[in-house]
Amino acid sequence: MKLSELKNTVPRKARKRVGRGDGSGHGRSAGRGDKGAKSRSGYSRRPYFEGGQIPLIRRLPKRGFNNPNHVEFSIVNVVVLEDNFEAGQVIDREELQKRGLLSKSKRPLKILGDGELSKALQVKADKFSASAKEKIEAAGGQCLEA
C-alpha cells in the first residue's frame, strides 16, 4: 500500500469553489446575483433590517412611562415567618438569606401581612405593610426599621 493509494472511507461533499470561471457554473458573479449590497464583499445585514422600510419598532406608537424613582422591594409574608422561625428570634435580611427565604438581590426588604402569626418575633426590615405591623405587634413582637 502506497500513500497515493489511500482512499477516504467517509464520503464528503466537495466544497463550492466560487469565482473560478464560467465553466465552473459559479463564475462571473460567484452565485451572488447582480449588483446591490448583498453582492459586495464584507456585507452583513443588521438584525431586524427591513430593506430600508421604516422598521416595526419605529412604526409602533410609544406607550407608557418608566418612573425613575420607582423602588422594587423583596417581599416576605408573615406566614413565612410563622413557618420558619421560633418565638423570640431576631429576623433580618441575613437570617432570611441564610435560610433560603430571600434572594441575594440588593432590593430593600418589605414584610407583608398575608397569613397569621402566633409567635413573638423581632423583625428588622426596610418597610412593613400596615397589616403586617399590626399582626407582629399583636403577637407580642417588634417591628424594627433597618
N, C-alpha and C positions, 0 to 999 in steps of 0.2 A: 504494500500500500504506500502510495506516494502522497505528499501534501497536496498536489494538484488534483488528486483523485477523490479527495474528501468531498462529501455532499452533505448538505444540511438536511436533517431528518424532520425539522419543524418547518412547514410551509409558511413563508412570509410574503406579504404583498409588497411589490417594489414601490418605492416612493415616487410621487409625481414630480417629474423634473420640468418645471415650467420655464418658459422663455428660452427654449433651446431650438428655435427654428420652426417654420411652418409644418414641416414634415412630422414633427412630434405630436401634432394635434393640440399642443399648448404653447404655441409660439406667438409672435406679434404682441398681443395684449396680455398674454400669460393667464388667460382664464378670468381676467378681472373686468372684462367688458370695455366699452369705450368711454373715456373721459370721466370726469366727476371725482369727488373726494375719495370714493371707495376704490378708485383705480390707482391712487397715489400711494407711494411708499410712506410708511410712518403714520398712516391714518388710523385713528381709533375713535369710534363714536362714544360720547359720554353716555352714561346710563340715562334712560328716560328721554333721550333726544327724539323729537318727533318730526324731524326733517325741516325744521325752521318754522313750523306752525307754532302758535302760542301753546306752551306746554300745559298739561292738565292742571298742575299745581297753581299756575297763574290764571287759568280760566275759572277756577272755583272762587267764590267770594270769601273774603276774610270773615271770621266769626269768632265771637267770644273775647275773653280778656284774661290774661295771666297776671294775677296780683303779685307783685314782687315782695309784698310784706306777709304773704300767707305762710303760716307755720304749720308743718305736719307733725303730729305727735305719735310716739309709740304708745299704744294703749294696752292697759291691763284691767280686766274687770275684777270686781270684788269677789266673785265666785272662784276665781283662780287663786286669790289669796287664801280663801277659806279652805280650799282643797290641798294646798301645798305648804302651809305654814302652821306652826303650833302657837298657842297663846303666849303673849309676852315677847315674841320675836320682833326684831327691828328689820324692816324690809326696805331696801333701797335698790337702786339700779344694778349695782354689782351683785347683790344677792339674787336678784331675778335672772340676771345673765348667767350666773353660776349654775342655776337650776334649769337653764334652757328655756325659760319662760319669756325671754326678751331677746331680740336680735342684737347684734353688735353695732347697730346703727347709732349715729350721733344725735338722733332726734330727741327732743325733750320728752319726758315721761308723763303720761296723764293716767290717772286712775278713774275708771268709770264705774257706775253703780249697778251693773247687771248682776243679779243673784243676791243671796242672803249671806250675812256674816254673823257668826256667833262667838268669835274669839276676840280678845283684846289685843290688837296689833299696833305697833308703832310703824307708820308708813311714811317714808320720805319720797316725795315726788315733786315735779315741777308744777303740776296742776292737778286739781281734783274737781270732778263734777259735783254739783250740789248734793245729789242723791248719794254719791259715794262717801262724801264727807259726813253726811248725816248717819249713814249706816256704820261707818268706822267708829264714830264718836258714841253712837247708841250702844255699841258692843263694848264700850269702855276703852277704846283705843285712842290713838292720837294721829292727827294729820300734820306732818311737818313739811314745810316748804323747803325744797332742796336748793 
